[in-house]
């Protein structure tokens, strides 16, 4: 299998901005561990299509780990806005600083990489394989799908994960393991897709147990998902008479940690909205609009409140950001949704 995949990858590898492709490797170029690490962190829970332009902006602004380590945290968090899972951005900064403090070189083993902030088993294996050509077992959803179909594993996920990992380990070669890891991921992303897989052009089709049994689209099987809980809160969008916007920096821990955001109440489960004071006294308008956003483990509904206040208004929390400095694109996605709705909502005068 490994030889078939390598040959397929040499012809069909995706051209990705962080990748050192087969032709470049054959010419003697080596992957940049910084770019591999950055791309793997960005790609967690995010699509390749969403990451491409953001990756290019990041490396244009911070081309190496030393420059990222020296960057102000608020600038990195603002550049990350829209990618979601903001704990990754905080770990990104911490990891860059740890690598820079240790001399600027990433460890070249899974164990050494796992010791870095925010680097878990998958990321450590991916960096070790892709950047350093270590025979590490890289497991993502694409790899799980390829293994489940190739071997006809009918046990539902997540219970099947240990077996799928063992199968992937069995196929991981000592020769060009970095290309092998990327080949399996590329195969899952472009050929062995979740729906309508292109079995007719798959290099592994003759050996695929799921294809032989007519189970390709049924695998990998998945256990039923538990219902996603619903949390509620209130988001306050205040504009001063001179156009300044009220923002606060969220606490460093938790969702959206360290990000600039509109003030909100706490987010609670249940039918009732939290009974908490707004960020400043004002004639808040309720436009009967709900900001809806889905996080990994829960759905959030924020009731919108808007107000326009006098220039002398002093908030109890947060700070006024001048209109010229306000960048909606630097806000997390849920806050951009609140801003888009607030712009068309009626405001009370203050």
VOZADREN-438407 format. One record per residue (C-alpha): residue in one letter; x, y, z; residue number from 1. Coordinates in steps of 0.001 Angstrom, whole numbers, plus 524288, in hexadecimal, padded with zeros to 5 digits. Example, Ala and Ser with C-alpha at 12.3 -4.5 7.8 and 13.67 -1.06 7.14 Angstrom:
+-----+-------+-------+-------+-----+
: res :     X :     Y :     Z :   n :
+-----+-------+-------+-------+-----+
:   A : 8300C : 7EE6C : 81E78 :   1 :
:   S : 83566 : 7FBDC : 81BE4 :   2 :
+-----+-------+-------+-------+-----+
This chain:
+-----+-------+-------+-------+-----+
: res :     X :     Y :     Z :   n :
+-----+-------+-------+-------+-----+
:   X : 80000 : 80000 : 80000 :   1 :
:   X : 80AAF : 809B4 : 803AB :   2 :
:   X : 81179 : 80897 : 7F673 :   3 :
:   X : 80496 : 80A7A : 7EF23 :   4 :
:   X : 80167 : 8166B : 7F740 :   5 :
:   X : 80EE0 : 81C62 : 7F566 :   6 :
:   X : 80DCD : 81ADF : 7E6AD :   7 :
:   X : 80029 : 820C2 : 7E6DC :   8 :
:   X : 80494 : 82C04 : 7EF89 :   9 :
:   X : 81025 : 82F12 : 7E6BF :  10 :
:   X : 80678 : 83171 : 7DBAF :  11 :
:   X : 7FAD4 : 8373C : 7E2D5 :  12 :
:   X : 7FFAA : 83E36 : 7EF20 :  13 :
:   X : 7F7E8 : 84A71 : 7F20F :  14 :
:   X : 7FEF6 : 85755 : 7F033 :  15 :
:   X : 7FDA1 : 85D9A : 7FDA0 :  16 :
:   X : 80472 : 86A0D : 80229 :  17 :
:   X : 80ADF : 86362 : 80DC0 :  18 :
:   X : 80EC3 : 856F2 : 806BB :  19 :
:   X : 81BD7 : 85303 : 80103 :  20 :
:   X : 81709 : 84A60 : 7F5F7 :  21 :
:   X : 81D0F : 83E02 : 7F047 :  22 :
:   X : 82466 : 84524 : 7E57C :  23 :
:   X : 82A5E : 84ECF : 7EF15 :  24 :
:   X : 82E34 : 843C6 : 7F83F :  25 :
:   X : 83488 : 83C86 : 7ECFF :  26 :
:   X : 83C32 : 848EB : 7E9F9 :  27 :
:   X : 841AF : 848F9 : 7F7C0 :  28 :
:   X : 838E1 : 852FC : 7FE51 :  29 :
:   X : 83484 : 85000 : 80C24 :  30 :
:   X : 827C4 : 853E8 : 812B4 :  31 :
:   X : 8282E : 85F95 : 81BD4 :  32 :
:   X : 823F1 : 85A94 : 82952 :  33 :
:   X : 81E67 : 86809 : 82C98 :  34 :
:   X : 8154A : 867DF : 820DA :  35 :
:   X : 81182 : 859BC : 8235A :  36 :
:   X : 80E61 : 85CAC : 8319A :  37 :
:   X : 806DF : 86916 : 82E6C :  38 :
:   X : 7FEC0 : 86264 : 823FC :  39 :
:   X : 7FB84 : 856D0 : 82CA7 :  40 :
:   X : 7F6E5 : 85FA6 : 837A4 :  41 :
:   X : 7EEA2 : 86798 : 82E26 :  42 :
:   X : 7E8CC : 85B79 : 827F0 :  43 :
:   X : 7E388 : 855F7 : 834AE :  44 :
:   X : 7D4B1 : 8561F : 83371 :  45 :
:   X : 7D60C : 85ECD : 8275E :  46 :
:   X : 7D5EA : 85C03 : 818C5 :  47 :
:   X : 7E154 : 85D63 : 80F71 :  48 :
:   X : 7D969 : 86741 : 8079B :  49 :
:   X : 7D778 : 86FD8 : 81392 :  50 :
:   X : 7E5BC : 86F53 : 8179C :  51 :
:   X : 7ECF4 : 8722A : 80ADB :  52 :
:   X : 7EBEC : 880FD : 80A4A :  53 :
:   X : 7ED2C : 88264 : 8190F :  54 :
:   X : 7F994 : 87A44 : 818FF :  55 :
:   X : 7FF6C : 882E4 : 80E69 :  56 :
:   X : 7FC48 : 88F1A : 8164B :  57 :
:   X : 80241 : 88951 : 82290 :  58 :
:   X : 80F1A : 8858C : 81C43 :  59 :
:   X : 80FF3 : 8927C : 81509 :  60 :
:   X : 80E83 : 89990 : 821FD :  61 :
:   X : 8162A : 88FF3 : 82A75 :  62 :
:   X : 81F03 : 887FF : 8217C :  63 :
:   X : 825B2 : 88007 : 82C0A :  64 :
:   X : 823E5 : 87B8C : 839EE :  65 :
:   X : 82C5D : 8867E : 83F7A :  66 :
:   X : 82405 : 89126 : 83970 :  67 :
:   X : 8177D : 88AAA : 83E13 :  68 :
:   X : 81D0B : 88903 : 84BBD :  69 :
:   X : 82014 : 89796 : 84C35 :  70 :
:   X : 812AA : 89BBF : 84721 :  71 :
:   X : 80926 : 8A2BE : 85039 :  72 :
:   X : 7FED7 : 8992F : 854AC :  73 :
:   X : 7F365 : 8A1E8 : 850FD :  74 :
:   X : 7F84B : 8A2B7 : 842ED :  75 :
:   X : 7F95C : 893FF : 841BB :  76 :
:   X : 7EBD5 : 8921D : 8479E :  77 :
:   X : 7E62E : 89C29 : 83E46 :  78 :
:   X : 7EC88 : 89576 : 8329F :  79 :
:   X : 7E6F7 : 88881 : 83744 :  80 :
:   X : 7D906 : 88DC8 : 837E5 :  81 :
:   X : 7CFBC : 885C0 : 82FBE :  82 :
:   X : 7D766 : 87915 : 8309F :  83 :
:   X : 7D05F : 8754E : 83D34 :  84 :
:   X : 7D4EE : 86D0E : 848AB :  85 :
:   X : 7DC5A : 87889 : 84E4D :  86 :
:   X : 7E3B7 : 87081 : 85851 :  87 :
:   X : 7EBD8 : 86C46 : 84C9A :  88 :
:   X : 7F03F : 87A42 : 84A7D :  89 :
:   X : 7F440 : 87BBE : 858B2 :  90 :
:   X : 7FBA9 : 86EE8 : 857F5 :  91 :
:   X : 801B3 : 8733E : 84B1B :  92 :
:   X : 807D6 : 87EF5 : 851CD :  93 :
:   X : 80C3E : 876FC : 85D8B :  94 :
:   X : 8122F : 86C8E : 854D5 :  95 :
:   X : 81960 : 8766B : 84C4B :  96 :
:   X : 81F19 : 87CB5 : 8586D :  97 :
:   X : 82325 : 86F8E : 85E01 :  98 :
:   X : 82A0A : 86BB4 : 85169 :  99 :
:   X : 83096 : 878F6 : 85047 : 100 :
:   X : 83521 : 87858 : 85E65 : 101 :
:   X : 83B10 : 86AEB : 85BDC : 102 :
:   X : 8433D : 86FE3 : 8508F : 103 :
:   X : 83958 : 870EC : 8458B : 104 :
:   X : 83951 : 862CC : 840A1 : 105 :
:   X : 82D9D : 859DD : 841C3 : 106 :
:   X : 83010 : 84C87 : 847EE : 107 :
:   X : 830EC : 841D6 : 83DA4 : 108 :
:   X : 82A53 : 836E9 : 84564 : 109 :
:   X : 81C46 : 83498 : 84961 : 110 :
:   X : 82009 : 83495 : 857BB : 111 :
:   X : 8273A : 84174 : 8568D : 112 :
:   X : 81C1F : 847A1 : 84EFB : 113 :
:   X : 811FC : 842E0 : 858C6 : 114 :
:   X : 81909 : 84AA1 : 8633E : 115 :
:   X : 815D2 : 8576E : 85C4F : 116 :
:   X : 809CF : 85F65 : 86027 : 117 :
:   X : 7FDBC : 85BB1 : 85872 : 118 :
:   X : 80414 : 85076 : 8510E : 119 :
:   X : 7FC08 : 84423 : 852C6 : 120 :
:   X : 7FDD6 : 83661 : 84D74 : 121 :
:   X : 7F8B9 : 83935 : 83FC2 : 122 :
:   X : 8005B : 845CE : 83DDA : 123 :
:   X : 80CDF : 83FD6 : 84336 : 124 :
:   X : 80BAA : 83431 : 83A14 : 125 :
:   X : 808B4 : 83CD2 : 82E55 : 126 :
:   X : 81458 : 845BD : 830B7 : 127 :
:   X : 81D70 : 83A51 : 83379 : 128 :
:   X : 81959 : 8337A : 826F2 : 129 :
:   X : 817FC : 83EED : 81D9C : 130 :
:   X : 822D9 : 847D8 : 82263 : 131 :
:   X : 82CBA : 83DAF : 826DF : 132 :
:   X : 828E9 : 83157 : 81F47 : 133 :
:   X : 826E9 : 82968 : 82B9E : 134 :
:   X : 81E63 : 81D23 : 82A4D : 135 :
:   X : 813AF : 822DE : 832D6 : 136 :
:   X : 80576 : 81E85 : 831FF : 137 :
:   X : 7FD89 : 82A67 : 82DED : 138 :
:   X : 7EF04 : 828A5 : 8309F : 139 :
:   X : 7E4AC : 83226 : 82C2D : 140 :
:   X : 7D6FE : 8303A : 826F4 : 141 :
:   X : 7DBF5 : 82D99 : 81946 : 142 :
:   X : 7E530 : 822FE : 81DE8 : 143 :
:   X : 7DAA3 : 81CBC : 82650 : 144 :
:   X : 7D17A : 81C4E : 81AAB : 145 :
:   X : 7DBAB : 8163E : 8119E : 146 :
:   X : 7DF53 : 80BE8 : 81BBC : 147 :
:   X : 7D12E : 808A0 : 81EFF : 148 :
:   X : 7CDC5 : 8069D : 810B9 : 149 :
:   X : 7DA4A : 7FFE1 : 80CAD : 150 :
:   X : 7D8E3 : 7F5C6 : 81792 : 151 :
:   X : 7CA0E : 7F56A : 81893 : 152 :
:   X : 7C9C0 : 7F9BB : 826E0 : 153 :
:   X : 7BB68 : 7FA66 : 82AB9 : 154 :
:   X : 7BD1B : 7FE16 : 83905 : 155 :
:   X : 7B78E : 80BDE : 83A88 : 156 :
:   X : 7C001 : 81782 : 83DC8 : 157 :
:   X : 7C4F0 : 81B5C : 84786 : 158 :
:   X : 7C609 : 80D63 : 84CAB : 159 :
:   X : 7CD3B : 8095C : 8403B : 160 :
:   X : 7D833 : 81344 : 841E1 : 161 :
:   X : 7E22F : 80A28 : 8486E : 162 :
:   X : 7E045 : 7FFC8 : 83DFA : 163 :
:   X : 7E14C : 809C0 : 832FB : 164 :
:   X : 7EDB1 : 80F40 : 838E7 : 165 :
:   X : 7F39D : 801A6 : 839AF : 166 :
:   X : 7F06D : 7FF77 : 82B60 : 167 :
:   X : 7F66F : 80C89 : 82792 : 168 :
:   X : 802A3 : 80932 : 82F62 : 169 :
:   X : 803A5 : 7FC45 : 82825 : 170 :
:   X : 803D5 : 8036A : 81B2B : 171 :
:   X : 80D48 : 80E56 : 81F27 : 172 :
:   X : 81A24 : 80BDF : 817FA : 173 :
:   X : 82816 : 80F0E : 81BA5 : 174 :
:   X : 82A3C : 8146B : 80DE1 : 175 :
:   X : 824FF : 8224C : 80BE9 : 176 :
:   X : 81B7D : 821C0 : 81767 : 177 :
:   X : 818AF : 83051 : 81619 : 178 :
:   X : 813F1 : 82EA2 : 80824 : 179 :
:   X : 80C3D : 822A1 : 80C4D : 180 :
:   X : 80523 : 82A35 : 81703 : 181 :
:   X : 801A1 : 83508 : 80D8E : 182 :
:   X : 7FDC2 : 82B35 : 80327 : 183 :
:   X : 7F3B3 : 824A0 : 80BE6 : 184 :
:   X : 7EE24 : 831D3 : 80FD9 : 185 :
:   X : 7EDA8 : 83662 : 801C5 : 186 :
:   X : 7E71F : 829C2 : 7FD92 : 187 :
:   X : 7DC99 : 82BA2 : 807D7 : 188 :
:   X : 7DABB : 839EC : 80465 : 189 :
:   X : 7DA10 : 83871 : 7F59F : 190 :
:   X : 7D678 : 82A5F : 7F217 : 191 :
:   X : 7D1AE : 822A5 : 7FDE5 : 192 :
:   X : 7C861 : 82D87 : 801A5 : 193 :
:   X : 7BD3A : 82C50 : 80B7C : 194 :
:   X : 7B2EE : 82CDC : 800CF : 195 :
:   X : 7B3EE : 827E9 : 7F2D9 : 196 :
:   X : 7C1E4 : 822CE : 7F3C9 : 197 :
:   X : 7C8CF : 82176 : 7E6CA : 198 :
:   X : 7CBCF : 81306 : 7E808 : 199 :
:   X : 7CE4B : 8119E : 7D977 : 200 :
:   X : 7DAD4 : 819A3 : 7DA88 : 201 :
:   X : 7DF43 : 8152C : 7E800 : 202 :
:   X : 7EC80 : 80E61 : 7E7F2 : 203 :
:   X : 7E7FA : 805B9 : 7F336 : 204 :
:   X : 7DB0A : 8019F : 7ED29 : 205 :
:   X : 7DF3B : 7F3A1 : 7E9CE : 206 :
:   X : 7E286 : 7F121 : 7F81B : 207 :
:   X : 7D70A : 7F88E : 7FE2E : 208 :
:   X : 7CE7F : 7EFDB : 806BC : 209 :
:   X : 7C386 : 7F9CE : 80763 : 210 :
:   X : 7C2CF : 7FAB2 : 7F8A0 : 211 :
:   X : 7C257 : 7EBF9 : 7F75F : 212 :
:   X : 7B742 : 7EB4E : 80151 : 213 :
:   X : 7AFB0 : 7F6EA : 7FBE7 : 214 :
:   X : 7B189 : 7FE88 : 80898 : 215 :
:   X : 7B9CE : 809F2 : 80411 : 216 :
:   X : 7B02D : 814D8 : 80744 : 217 :
:   X : 7AC07 : 80E1F : 813EB : 218 :
:   X : 7B9C0 : 80EA9 : 8198E : 219 :
:   X : 7BEEE : 8134F : 8227C : 220 :
:   X : 7B310 : 810C4 : 82AD5 : 221 :
:   X : 7B051 : 81ADA : 83545 : 222 :
:   X : 7A95A : 819DA : 8423D : 223 :
:   X : 79D6E : 822D0 : 8437D : 224 :
:   X : 7A0FA : 83063 : 84823 : 225 :
:   X : 79B9B : 8356D : 854E2 : 226 :
:   X : 7930E : 8418A : 8538E : 227 :
:   X : 79AED : 84E20 : 85400 : 228 :
:   X : 79764 : 8562C : 86023 : 229 :
:   X : 7921F : 863FB : 85E79 : 230 :
:   X : 797A4 : 86F6B : 8662C : 231 :
:   X : 79217 : 87D11 : 866B0 : 232 :
:   X : 79720 : 88A81 : 86A01 : 233 :
:   X : 7966A : 898DC : 86648 : 234 :
:   X : 7A00D : 8A04C : 85DB0 : 235 :
:   X : 7A0EE : 8AF22 : 85EC8 : 236 :
:   X : 7A4D9 : 8B781 : 85321 : 237 :
:   X : 7A69B : 8C5B4 : 8572F : 238 :
:   X : 7AAB5 : 8D0C7 : 84E3D : 239 :
:   X : 7AEB7 : 8DDFB : 85339 : 240 :
:   X : 7AA1D : 8EA81 : 84CA0 : 241 :
:   X : 7B7A2 : 8EBFD : 84663 : 242 :
:   X : 7B6F0 : 8DE3B : 840AB : 243 :
:   X : 7BF80 : 8D750 : 84AB0 : 244 :
:   X : 7BBD2 : 8C928 : 84DB7 : 245 :
:   X : 7BBD9 : 8C2D4 : 85B1D : 246 :
:   X : 7C454 : 8B68F : 85B8A : 247 :
:   X : 7CA5C : 8AE7A : 86646 : 248 :
:   X : 7D526 : 8A459 : 866AF : 249 :
:   X : 7CFB3 : 89753 : 86AE9 : 250 :
:   X : 7D675 : 88FE7 : 875E5 : 251 :
:   X : 7E258 : 8882D : 87162 : 252 :
:   X : 7DC56 : 87AFA : 874C5 : 253 :
:   X : 7D05E : 87541 : 86E49 : 254 :
:   X : 7C9CB : 87739 : 86130 : 255 :
:   X : 7CE2E : 88350 : 859CB : 256 :
:   X : 7D872 : 88527 : 86452 : 257 :
:   X : 7E0B2 : 89158 : 8628D : 258 :
:   X : 7D896 : 8960A : 85709 : 259 :
:   X : 7D2AF : 8A37F : 85546 : 260 :
:   X : 7C3E1 : 8A232 : 855CD : 261 :
:   X : 7B766 : 8A974 : 858AB : 262 :
:   X : 7B3D2 : 8A85E : 86707 : 263 :
:   X : 7AAD6 : 89D1E : 86A3C : 264 :
:   X : 7A47D : 89700 : 875F3 : 265 :
:   X : 7A85E : 88960 : 879C1 : 266 :
:   X : 7A3AB : 87E5D : 870FB : 267 :
:   X : 79A2F : 87579 : 8782B : 268 :
:   X : 791B2 : 869CD : 87524 : 269 :
:   X : 7830F : 86B14 : 8772C : 270 :
:   X : 7780B : 87339 : 871C6 : 271 :
:   X : 77A9F : 87FA7 : 8799E : 272 :
:   X : 784B0 : 889ED : 875ED : 273 :
:   X : 78EEC : 88D2A : 88040 : 274 :
:   X : 78B0E : 897F0 : 889B4 : 275 :
:   X : 7979C : 89FC9 : 888DB : 276 :
:   X : 79A3B : 8AE49 : 887B1 : 277 :
:   X : 79DE0 : 8B3C9 : 87A45 : 278 :
:   X : 7AB85 : 8B978 : 8785F : 279 :
:   X : 7A6CF : 8C782 : 87A12 : 280 :
:   X : 79A28 : 8CE89 : 87D70 : 281 :
:   X : 792CB : 8D18F : 870D8 : 282 :
:   X : 78570 : 8D0EF : 86AA5 : 283 :
:   X : 787FA : 8C3AA : 864AB : 284 :
:   X : 77F53 : 8BFCB : 8594A : 285 :
:   X : 77ABB : 8B1E5 : 85776 : 286 :
:   X : 77929 : 8B000 : 848BF : 287 :
:   X : 773FA : 8A22D : 84AFF : 288 :
:   X : 77FA3 : 89C6D : 843D7 : 289 :
:   X : 78761 : 8906B : 847E0 : 290 :
:   X : 79597 : 88E13 : 84465 : 291 :
:   X : 79704 : 87F82 : 841E3 : 292 :
:   X : 7A406 : 8786E : 841AA : 293 :
:   X : 7A7EC : 86A24 : 8429A : 294 :
:   X : 7B3FD : 86638 : 84A30 : 295 :
:   X : 7B947 : 85862 : 84AA2 : 296 :
:   X : 7B232 : 8544B : 856F1 : 297 :
:   X : 7A6A4 : 85D86 : 857C8 : 298 :
:   X : 79E38 : 86730 : 85068 : 299 :
:   X : 79DFF : 8754C : 854F6 : 300 :
:   X : 792A5 : 87ED1 : 853CC : 301 :
:   X : 795AC : 88CD9 : 857A1 : 302 :
:   X : 78A9B : 8969F : 858D3 : 303 :
:   X : 78F29 : 8A351 : 852A7 : 304 :
:   X : 78E6B : 8B04A : 859B4 : 305 :
:   X : 792B0 : 8BCEF : 8530D : 306 :
:   X : 7945A : 8CAF7 : 85784 : 307 :
:   X : 79A0C : 8D7D3 : 85316 : 308 :
:   X : 79F93 : 8DFB9 : 85E51 : 309 :
:   X : 7A586 : 8ED0C : 860C2 : 310 :
:   X : 7B41A : 8EF56 : 85F72 : 311 :
:   X : 7B524 : 8F119 : 86E17 : 312 :
:   X : 7AFCA : 8E37A : 870E3 : 313 :
:   X : 7B8EA : 8DB94 : 87987 : 314 :
:   X : 7B79E : 8CCC3 : 878FC : 315 :
:   X : 7B862 : 8C42A : 884FF : 316 :
:   X : 7C042 : 8BA86 : 87CFC : 317 :
:   X : 7C6F2 : 8BA83 : 86FDC : 318 :
:   X : 7CCA2 : 8C62B : 868AC : 319 :
:   X : 7C8D9 : 8CEE3 : 85D5E : 320 :
:   X : 7CF97 : 8CBF4 : 8507B : 321 :
:   X : 7CFCD : 8D793 : 84714 : 322 :
:   X : 7C838 : 8D576 : 83A9B : 323 :
:   X : 7D4A3 : 8D695 : 8327A : 324 :
:   X : 7DB22 : 8CBB0 : 83A48 : 325 :
:   X : 7CF79 : 8C27E : 83ACF : 326 :
:   X : 7D1B4 : 8B666 : 83265 : 327 :
:   X : 7C5EF : 8AD57 : 831C0 : 328 :
:   X : 7CE27 : 8A34B : 82A6D : 329 :
:   X : 7D6CC : 8A1E1 : 83682 : 330 :
:   X : 7CB3D : 89D80 : 83EC7 : 331 :
:   X : 7C7D7 : 88F2F : 840E1 : 332 :
:   X : 7BD30 : 889F1 : 83801 : 333 :
:   X : 7B233 : 88AB8 : 841E5 : 334 :
:   X : 7B570 : 898F6 : 84484 : 335 :
:   X : 7B5CA : 89C25 : 83615 : 336 :
:   X : 7A825 : 89684 : 83531 : 337 :
:   X : 7A3F2 : 89F5E : 84062 : 338 :
:   X : 7A9E2 : 8AB24 : 83988 : 339 :
:   X : 7A332 : 8A813 : 82CAA : 340 :
:   X : 79609 : 8A74E : 83387 : 341 :
:   X : 7988F : 8B349 : 83BFE : 342 :
:   X : 79B85 : 8BBD6 : 8303E : 343 :
:   X : 78DA1 : 8BA57 : 82B45 : 344 :
:   X : 78702 : 8BA9A : 8388E : 345 :
:   X : 78088 : 8C6DE : 83E3B : 346 :
:   X : 78839 : 8CD44 : 8493A : 347 :
:   X : 7839A : 8D487 : 85530 : 348 :
:   X : 7895E : 8E1E4 : 85789 : 349 :
:   X : 7911C : 8E42A : 863CF : 350 :
+-----+-------+-------+-------+-----+
